Amino acid sequence: MTKHYDQELDSGYTMTTVMAEAARCLLCHDAPCSKACPAHTDPAKFIRSVRFRNFKGAAETIRENNALGAICARVCPTEKYCQLACARCGIDTPIDIGGIQRFVTDFEQQAKMDILEKGPSNGLKVAIVGSGPSGLQAATTLLQKGYAVDIYEQQAKAGGYLTYGIPEYRLPNDIVDFEINRILNLGATIHYNTTIGQELTLAALKTSHDAVILAIGASQAKMLPMFENNAYTETAVDFLARVKTNQGHVTVPDNVLVIGGGDVAMDVATTLKLLNVPQVTDVVYETFSEFKASKKELEATQQMGVTIIDGYVPDSINDNTVTFKHRKINGQIQVQADKIILAVGQVADAAHLDLTLENNEVPFTGYQTTDPKVFVTGDIAQGDKTVVWAVQKGKEVAETIDAVLGGH
Amino acid sequence: MINKDLSIDFLGVHFENPFCLSSSPVGNCYDMCKKAYDEGWAGVVFKTIGPEHFVVDEVSPRFDELAKEATPFVGFKNMEQIAEHSLAENLADLRRLKADYPEKVLIASIMGTNEADWTELARVVTEAGADMIEMNLSCPQMTSHEMGSDVGTNPELCQKYCAAVKKGSDLPMMAKMTPNITDMGPVAKACLAGGADGIAAINTVKSIANIDLDRKVGLPIVNGKSSISGFSGKAVKPIALRFIQQLRTTAGLEQLPISGIGGIETWEDAAEFILLGSSTLQVTTSVMQYGYRIVEDMKNGLMHYMAEQNVEHLSDLVGLANQAIIPAEALDRDYKVYPNIDWDKCIGCGRCFISCYDGAHQALTWDEDTRRPTCNTEKCVGCQLCNLVCPVGAISLGEVVMKPGRTGDVTAVEVHSSRLS
């Protein structure tokens, strides 16, 4: 079947097939899957609810633990967390926990369930800079605790990388919008097109709010010096945002070179194939044994016919021809392409935020900065950089603020 | 998370929700009942307490299970009898449970061999603090023919023993019925005449679940032999529902208070028992398979069901489905409904064709090239077997037609259900 960029690649379970998958679950004691979920989404409990045909109860478990449950269901690298821990691996293959979670959150949406409740107002206000996953989860937890929440987003739409980065076939915008609307309905106010340091200052936010959370993420593409000002080169961040904003209606030449081996690079390569680019070559610094991209993304990319060359680092560029050298053995390759997309990482831009970052992270553990009113979360906080970790950090920064401000 | 009042009154006792452990291995001591209470069960029917002179002596192993394809525990066979602890130990556990959980419901299941036993057991469990008594007239695997289902099929004995229990205790009392009988009505009526306040139904069904084919012995094998014993679990649910429905539609028993038992493991099962007339529910087999935790989803799911049905009190649901169960001769036999086959959804497995040919009326034709079925309405009787076997929901209820010579408004016929779309 021909797949398109604007169609979700994975078609999802039906009622019959989800019951068959849930029936495979061993309903373990002290379930390892639940212990392995960074966001404590509690898969053991929601799968048990599915198993006993309590779909609404399953939805409550997911939603109350994870404000972005429908998003995590689609993008979480479950093979590194819950599914890696699954005891069913001792028999055959792990339970498709992400797939079951997606079925349940789709059910929740169709049943028009309204699970989250705003807490009684405690009169305190928190400003959140950035509306990516961590900012959204922090907003939700704070609203549940009775805080008023203002979110400041520099783009025209909320969601950060969820909206502008992860491709439509993997995470439809409708899903992201639905999750964000849920948080808006809970009482969050989002101020769009507002960059702190330009339209508003951090000092002003600290005056108008009881606490400020910096959830700015690593939103800027990293550039390698040799590619600067190269006319054929576009960053992955710019490319993915351009394709997603235009819902796949963009023109791309027939031969594209991708450089990078993380999930973003896989997203770029797969997007190119879904846009019917015949020749997509991805050259990766890491060898397959040390690959950064999730196995699921790597396999999907390979299945689509992307040529992946591992272990090579760019050495020089001449117009549209890049020369790579192998990192370990003596060898080099040259790739000529009509377009070059650079997916070699992202950096945080903390200008005007009085924040010192080292390797795009704050140089301390936890969430409170040296300024007692200012907190950090998401990718700039120390720790993993996945959406599920962003969710957990969002919950934790909200708890930290609640402990500091004593909102109860 | 949803929170609705699941409480219900039964025989004058208030239950915080309808879910109780049934008298069985799952409620055999203080620690088990404590854990069940802590995990959300409203009541416990403590494992049947017998007279001191009856010595419980169990076999090993003592269980078997019936599987179908990849599904284990479709049904469960159990040879265990009544509580193996001493009378003094059991009574001490009852006392401690009531002291530690005064708001929970503690039901003492008892079983005697004669009137004096029944009276004495009723007296001592009342003294120990039980809120209610259940008479076990129905265990099918007792080693004494003066006990269990041999008693429960005899109305005269049942009446006599119920009266004996009432002599020993003023507590509300329910008599637990055996399904190993054609009509439960006479036994239930005899129990009520003897003083029972309500009925618990059903106990287990006499069974042989499997045979070891090499050894040519039933399972479980006890030193080369086996016995008939009680069968429970999901497979007996239809039998339990039938008995409960028939009790509630027996003249004079329309308001009979019932504690429903038989294969309950989901909130949907629970709702079915309630809709046919059960006020409280008792569970064992699914607890043995999955643990006390299953009560969480039963409670939560039942709350959501009440919300969907706009019902504030669980008691408003009791018995609602009885009115639409009528004698077979009273059903509307004037119409038939054809299958509607969606060729886009069809994956070409041909299961509908096989079932229609081999199990119905040869009304489906099979195109070997396109691998798609077509319905010949001349032969189709509207049985919908094809609809039931389709693995992808490609067959739904289609056109409703009156049978030749019958009159009626086909648009007024109610055909749809949660099973057949």
Interface residues (C-beta under 8 A of the other chain):
Chain A: T14 T16 A23 L27 R48 S49 F52 R53 N54 K56 G57 E60 E64 I115
Chain B: M1 I2 A70 T71 E265 T266 W267 E268 Y290 R293 I294 E296 D297 M298 N300 G301 H304 P391 V392 G393
